Structure formats: C-alpha cells, structure tokens
C-alpha cells in the first residue's frame, strides 16, 4: 500500500524522534534539508537561539546529548497538515549537577518536499527539579 504525503511526513517525524532518543546524529540529520533552520526553546532572541544548516543543528543536538546523556523526548502525539506538523512531547534529562528537567513541549515543523526545513521548539519554563531521591527545600 502506498502512503500519502501526510503519512510519509508523519513517519519521517516518528523516525526523527526515534533518532533523537537514540542520540543518533546521522539519522536525525537525514530527516532535515541541507538548509534546516532550528529555533531552540531558549535564547536571547524572541525566537530562541537559531541554528542554521545541518552542521550547526547537528552540533546543537550533540551538545544536548553530551550535557544530558539520559535526555529523552517522550512523544504524546504528532499531527501533520500539509506542509506543517506539530509534535507534543515530554522532555526529560539530568543536568551535570544532578538537577532534573522534566517539562512538556512542542515542536512546530515545516516541510520542503519529503524533509523537514524548519523546526521551532517550545518548552514549559519549569524550575529544575532536585536530583532523584532529594526533596526541595
């Protein structure tokens, strides 16, 4: 059975998140156009920190995986509508100081053909949680 464009794009986004969670940079980059633009959830500009091009985007994800080796995105759902998509997820990870991040977020995507051309991340601004086994003061 042949998949329609929305089904192929949904599968691409599923593959992308599977690659994120494996920390597989090459598989992540295979989902993006050469001119990918990624707007991170945080940064000094209204759009967060902008990374343009595969090498800059790859470096940004490698930094997250290195800084939080247990980082994961637990996907709640993906929705594709034409050239756009939304993914809802729970972001979890442990910082080097032991503090834990656990916050819901979304990614907004735009496609160019069969690949992702833009990714804009939004994440709840939740305080860092204490290391496992410790309570808040």
Secondary structure, DSSP 8 states (H G I E B T S, - for coil): ----HHHHHHHHHHHHHHHHHHT-HHHHHTTEEEEEEEE-SSSSBTTB-EEESHHHHHHHHHHHHHH-TT-EEEEEEEEEETTEEEEEEEEEEE-TTS-EEEEEEEEEEEEETTEEEEEEEEE-----B--TT----
